[in-house]
Each structure stands twice: as C-alpha cells, then as structure tokens.
Amino acid sequence: MKILHAPFCFHPDPMGGTEVYVQNLAVAQRRRGAEVVIAAAGARAQQYTVGELEVHRFPVADRVDLRDFYGEGDTAAAAAFERVLEAARPDLVHLHAFTFGVSLRVARAAKRAGLPVVFTYHTPTASCQRGTLLRWGTELCDGRLDVRACTACSLESMGLRRCLAGMVSRIPPAAGRAIGKGKLSGGLWTALRMTDLVALRHEAFRNLMEEVDQVVSLCSWTTDLLAANGVPREKIRLCRHGLPAGEVPADAPEYSRKVKTPCRIAFLGRITPVKGLDILIRAIAADPDLPVVLDVYGVVQDTDAYWSQLQQQCDARVRFPAALASHQVIGRLRDYDVLAAPSQWLETGPLVVLEAFAAGIPVIGSDLGGIRELVRQEIDGLLVEPRSVSGWTAALRRLCGEPDLLRKLQRGVRPPRTMEAVAADMLSLYGQLLARTRPLALSGSC
C-alpha cells in the first residue's frame, strides 16, 4: 500500500514533536514494505527527498480570510493538495494536523479522490482555540467545545481582561457574522466577531471528525476528550507513542551510574510556561540545602520576560548547557539519576519520558495527562501535583534522602514501546480501512 502523511510542516523547516513522530513512523512503515510520501504545507510547491522519504510541499495563500482561517481552511492549499494526490497516487491519507493549510478542505479533497482518511490528534491545538487546554492559561479544561466558554478564554489569551472577555462572549455568532460581512476586521472588530469565528472552528472540527474514517488517539485522555465531543468510541483507535527501535534496548537497561550526592536531574524541552520549568526551579530554591544539580537542556521559544524570570530564580545548582540534538538525548540522559517532566498542560507524550526510560532512568513528573499514563507511581517514577511547588520540593527531598527509593525506581524502568510497533498497528488499521472501502486494493497491500 502507499500512504501519504500530511503533517503541519517538514524538513528543512524546524520540526516539532509531531513532525519527528511522522518522520519516524514513515521510516518504520517503509521498513515494513509500505510506500510512503510526505505532503506538508509550505511557501511554494516543491518536491524533494529527505533521506529515504519523498516530500511534497503545497503552497498556502498569502492572504488569510478569517472565516477560512477559523473554518474550512485555505481553498488554494486544498487545490494544491489535490495536485499532490494526483502526482503521488496514494491508497490512503493520514492527517497529522488541523490548520489553515491542512484543513477540512484537504480532508474532503482526499475523500473526493476515494481515499480513506485517518486523523491523529497530536496536540490540543487541534480542538482548543487557545491551544493548551488550560482555561485562562492556568486551569485544566475538559476540552468540551462550548462557543461561549471558548470565546472568552481565547479573547483573554489575546490580552482582553477576563470580565470583558466574558461580556464579549455573549455576543450572538450571527452578530459577529454580520460584522464580517461588513468587511470590518482587526483589533476590536475581530474581538466582536470572535463568537462567530469560534463557532466556525468548532463546526469545522466536528465536520472533520465526521469526514475521516478513523481518529487515532495517542493517549487515554485524548480518547475521552474526543468521545466527550461526540466522536464515537468505535471510531477512535488508541495507539501510543514509540521510539525508533535503534534507540530502545531489547531488555531492561542496566543503570551504570551509582547513586550518590548530589542527585543529578535533567530537564529537556521548550522554555515556556506550559512546560513548568519555573515550578521545578522554585521547588529547588525553596530548600537551599537540597543536594541536587539540575541541567536544563532548553529551547527558548517564549517571551524574554519568562526566560529572565527563570534566570532570576536560579542558584548555582541550576545550569543551562546547550540544547541537545535528538540523536544525543538518550546517551546524555544516561549520565543522570532522574528526568524531571513538570509540564502544566496535557501532554500526549511527552517523548522525553520514553527517552528517559530508554536510557534506564526514572521520571519525576506532573500527575496529569500523558505523563500520568506513562509513569508508574513508585515503580519507575514519582508523580507530583502539577502546580504545587511544595509538592515538588518534597518529592525531590525523597529522591535525595532515600537512596533505596531511587534504586527501586531505576530497577522498575522497562524499555518503552518502539515506533516499529506503532507502524505495525497503523498498517493493520490502514489495511482494515482499505478492505472496507476498496477491497481490491488489498491485493497490493504490504
């Protein structure tokens, strides 16, 4: 079979976790005999190769109509995607994004071509207008699509005071639609249109869930979120993350570093409030006698204000070595006693937890989202109340003061799932969809 994967972007653009996942999945599927192409939105139409992968880029429009942006997506991008389909001639399309470029119109183009379509829910940006599933930026949200609540939260994230955001969220969508018809946009006008725009986004997401043949969930909390928004559970396939087979030991890894003082902690990730690094740094600062060293392998993507705030909170126990390339992570983690994952939002991974387990070290992480689903409390890690600085300080004290606990957690680490297992699951799913929609296609399947 021939599969077309459509992520948000691809090499040579900077790649996020979703794009790394797509690349690893595509390579693993090729190893199992499938043909694979990548199609991603870009500045212009291109075709090139990255390693063994064929890549097509389809252009998106320079000018953005707000109703298209929030709703069905870019018409020009969908037309360009159709040309990619004609050139690549896949048997199935697997969408890994839901954006202005990789949109409902793109999904419908694939369906018009008679192709089964799979969608993977990678991050909260797929359904959450704020992108974090954190109401007001601090409170965990259940992800239910509600125009009024989502409008208020979205406007607050754009700088509107919460009380004003609540007032504007009461404007009927029809009024916002009328403002749009009057060609009024920007600033206050866009805010006044927001109920209509959020309603459009919700409708587009629900229509996408109806259009696609299968929705892939990477963890249980996303399965629950999708079901809460009306996606039939039989249409959702849970398929957890994996690492490339070459990065995963065949057996439980032997931990070679002896437990000693100070306890060495690693943090890897973006320097942004949702990753919770400030909570971890404040937890260390709360106990000046805590015998730890924290190395932060971070990528600064957020505001200078947050970065400056972190540096002011640090003492000599917190260091900032250069960020690591993806192929360096597991080897470097073997030098540490534990990985810290203090995320404040609902991760669908994170992959760094799997990388820690591949390196043979336990994880201390926030008790929420994907971290909660990966880390086994008191077996291969510790789970901490996400926003509790005192809770994090207490957990770090335990690790430093109970050598037997750290040894126990190290012994509890098991090799994580491989991307080869993910590829096998996905190919099985594709085969089922092709058998249902195009029976004759199976004669050439892998």
N, C-alpha and C positions, 0 to 999 in steps of 0.2 A: 504494500500500500504506500501511497505518497501523502505525506502530511504537510500542511502549511501552518506554521506557528506565527501568530501575529502579536508581538509584544509592543510596548509603548515606543521603544527605540532599540538601537543595536549598535554594535561597533561600527565606526570608530567613535560614536558618541559615548560620553560617560555612562556606565551601566550600573543600575541599581540591583537590588537583590532579585527582583523579578526577572530581569534580563539575564542575570547569571544563571538563575534556575532554568530559563528557557534554553540557554546555550547548553547547559549540562544535560538537560532532558533530550534535546535534539541529538547530541553526540551519542548518548546512550541508546536512543532509538535506532540510529544508523548502525550501531554495532549489532543490533538485533535484526538487521536486514531491511529496515524500512528506508524509504527515500524521504528526505526532509528538506524543506526550504523555509527560510525566514522571510517574512514581509513586515516591514515596520514603516511608520510614517517618517517623513524627512523633509528637507528643504526642497529637494528635486528628485525626479525619477532617476534611479540608479540600479545597476545590477553588478554585484561583485561577490567575491568569496572571502570568508573568514575561516581559516583553517580548512576543514573539510565541508563547511556549510555554505550553501548558496544563499545569498541575501538579495532581496528586492526591496528598494525603498520607493514609496509612493508619496507624492507631494501633497501637502495640505495648503489650504487657501491662506493668503497673506492677511486678508481682512476677515474679521470674525463677526458674524451676525449673532447677537446674544441669544436669540431663540434657537438657532442651530447649535450654538456652543453648549447651552444647557439641555437642549432637546435631542433631536435625532442625529446630529453631527454634521460634518462637512460634506456637502454634496460633491464637490470636486474631488476630495480624498476618496470617497466611495467609488466614484467613476474610475479613478486611477487604480484603486484596488481591484476593480473588475478586470482591468487590463492585466494586472499581475496574475489573476486567476486564469485568464486566457493563455498567458505565457507559461505559467508553471503547471497548469492542469493537475491540481491535487485531487485526491479522493476525499479529503476531509480537511476542515479548517478548525484550528484550535486557537481561540482568542485568549490573550493574557492581559488585556487592558480594556478599559471602558472610558474613552476620552473623546475629544472633539474629532480626532483623526481615526482612531479605532473605535468605531461608533455603532449605534443601532443600524445605521445605513450600511455599514460594512457587513454586519451580520446578515442583513437582508439581501445584500448582493450575493453572498455565498449561498444563501438559501435559494435564490432565483436560479443559481447555477446548478441546483440539485444536489448540493453538498451537505452532509451532516456538519453541524457546528457544535463545538464544545467550548465552554467558557470556564476559566479558572478564576475564582475570587481570591486574588493575591493580597490585596491591602484594603483597608477601609475606604480609600478614595473611590472605590467602585460604587459605593452606595451612599457614603456620607459626604455631604456638601463641604463640611469643614475638613474632612479628610483624616480625622483622628479617632472618631467615635468617642470624643471627650466633650461632653456638653459644657459650654462656657470655657472650654480649654482645660478643665480640671476634673469634672465629674464623669465617671464611666457612663456611657449611654448604651441602652439595649439595642440600638440600631433600627428601631421601628420607624418606618418612613411616615412622618407626620408633617404636613406642609407648614403649619403654624410654628411648631417647635423647631423644625429645621431652619426655617427662615430666620427666626430670632437668633438662633445660635450662629448661623452663618453671618448675619449682619454684625453681631458682636465681635466676631473674629476679624471683621473688616474695620473695626475701630469705633463702631457705634456703641454708645452706652447701653447697658443691658435693659434699662427701663424704656429707652427709646426704641431699641430693637424689638422689644415686646409689643410696643404700640404699633410699629410699622407692620409687624407680622399679622396684625388683624385686618390689614387691607385685603379685600377680596381679590383673588387672582384675576378676575375679569377687569378690575380697575387697572391692575398692572399691565394687562394685555392692551387696554385702551391707550395707556401711556406709550407703549411700544409702537402701536400703530401711528401715533403722532410723531414718531421718529425722535422721541426725547430719550436721551441716554447719557450716561456718565454722571458720576457724583451722586447727588440727591435723587436724580431721576432713576438711576439704576437701583438705588435702595428702595424706592417706591414701587419698582417693578418686581422686587425680589420674590414676593409670594407666587407670582405667575411663573418666574424663572425656576424656582424650586419645584413647583408643581410639574413643570415640563420635565425637569430632571428625574423626578420620581416616576413619572409616566414612562419616560424612556427606559429607565432601569427595569421597571415591571415588564415592559414590552420585550426588552432583551431577554429576560428570564423566560418569557413565553416562546420567543423565537428559537432559542438554542435548544439542541436536542438533549444536552446533558450539562449540568453545572458541577464543576469539581471544587470541593472544599478541602483546604489544607489542614484544617483542624476542627475540632468539635464545636467550638464557639461560633465559627462561621456557618456551620451546618444549622445551628439553632437560629442564628440571625436570618439566614435565607428562609428557613421554614416560617419564622415569625412574620416575614413579609410576603407570605403566600406561595413560595416555591414548594411544590410537592416534594416530600422527603424522598420518594422513589426516583425523583429526577436529580437528586444530589448524590454525588459519589465522593466519599471521604478518601483522600489519597495524600498521606502525609509527606512532608519534605524528605529529601535524601541528599547524601553527599556522593560525589564521584567515587566509584569503587576503589580507585587507587589511593584515596585518602582515608579509607576505613580499614582498620586492622581486621583480620579474619576472626581473631579471638579477642577476649577482653584484654585491653592493652596493659602491659606491665608498667607500673608507675615507678620510675627510677629515682626521682628526687626524694631524699629523706626529709621528713617533717622536721623543720627547725624554725627558729626565730630569726628575722621577722617572717610573718606569713606573707607570701608573695601573691598579690591579686592582680589580675589583668582585666581591663575593660576594653572592648573593641566596638566601635560604632560611630554613628554621626553625633556630633556635638550639637544637640538640640534638646529642648526641654522634655520632649516626649520620651527620650531615652533615659532620663532620670539621673544623669551623672551628678547633678547638683545634690540630689538626695544622698548619694553614696559619699561624696566629698564632705558634706555636712555631718554625716554619721561618723566619719573618721575624725573630723575636727572636734566632735563632741567629747572625745576621750583622748587627751594628749598623750596618755601613756599606752595607747593601743599599739602593740608591736606588729605593725603592718607596713608594707610598701605597695602602693597602688600605681601601676603603669597604665596610662591612658593612651591607647592607640586610636586616636580620634580623627575624624574628618570634619572640619569646621564648615558647616553649611548654613548655620543660622546667623542671628544678628551678632554684631560685635559686642553688644551690651551683655548678652548671655555669656559669651566667651570671657569677657572682662570680669563678670561676676564670679565665674568659676575660679579664675586665677586668684582673685582676692580671697577666696575661701580656703585656698590650698596652703598646706605647710610643706615641709621638706619631705614628708612621707609620700607625697603625690608627685609623680613625674610624668612628663609628656614626650616620650620617644616618638620618632617618625612613624607615620601610619604604615601598615603592612600591606603588601600585595596579597591577593587572595591565596596564591600558592605558598606563601610564607606562614600563614596563620597557624596551622596545626603544629608545625615544627616549633614555632615560637611558644605556643601555649604549653608545650611540654616542660618549659622552664618555670612554670608557675604552680602554685598549690591549688588555686581555685580561680574560676572565672566569675566575675560579677555581671549580672544582667538586670539592672534596676529599672527597666522600662516602665513607663507610666501609662502606656496605652496597650491596646490589644494586639499583640504581635500574632502573625500567622506562622511564624517560626519561633524565634529567630534562628537563622542558620548557624550563628556563632555558638549556640548551645550544642548543636550537633558536632561542631568542630571541636569544642571542649571535650566532649565525650570521646571523639576520635583520638584526641591527644591523651586521654586517660585521666583527665582531671574533673572533679565535681564542679557543680554550679551553685552559686547563691543568687537567687533571682526573685523577682516580684511574683507574688501569688495571684497572677491573673493571666488570662489569655493563653497564647501558645506556650508560654514559659511554664505555666501551671500544668499543662498537658504533657510536657516533655520531662520535667524534673520530678523525680520521685522523692517525696519528703523523707528525710532521714535515711535514704538509701543511696542516692547518687547526688544529693544536694540538699539545700535548705531553701524553703520558700518564706518570703518575708512580706508583711503588709506593705503594699507599694509606696505609700506616701509617708510612712512612719519613720522618721529619722531615728528615733529611739529604738524602734524595732530592728533597723539595720545595724545600729551600734551594738545592740545585744547579740545579734547573730554573729557579728564579727568577733565579739568577745568570746563567744562559744568556740569558734574556729581556732582562735589563738590560745584559749585556755584549756582546751580538751584535745590533746594530740590523738587520743584514741578515736575521737569522733571523726577527725579529718582522715585518719587511716581507714576507718569504716566506710566513709563516703567514697574514698578512692577505690576500695575493693568493690563497691557497688556499681561502679561505672561499667556499662556494656557498650559494645560497638553500635553506632547508630545505623539506621536504615540507609541503604545505598540508592543512588539515582538509577542504577540498573533495575532495582526492584520497582521503582516508580515507573520507569519506562515500560517494564513488563505489564504493570497494571494498566497503564494508559493504552498500550497496544491492544490489550484484551478488550478494553472499553471501546476503542475505535472499531475493532472487529465486530463487536455486538451491534454497534450503530450501523455499520455498513451492511451487516446481514439483515437488519430491519428495514433499511431504506434502499439499499442497492444490492440485492442478493448476488448478482453476477460478479460484483466487484471482489468477492471473496476468493475467486479462482486465482487472483493475482496477489493475494494478501501475504504478509510475512508470517 
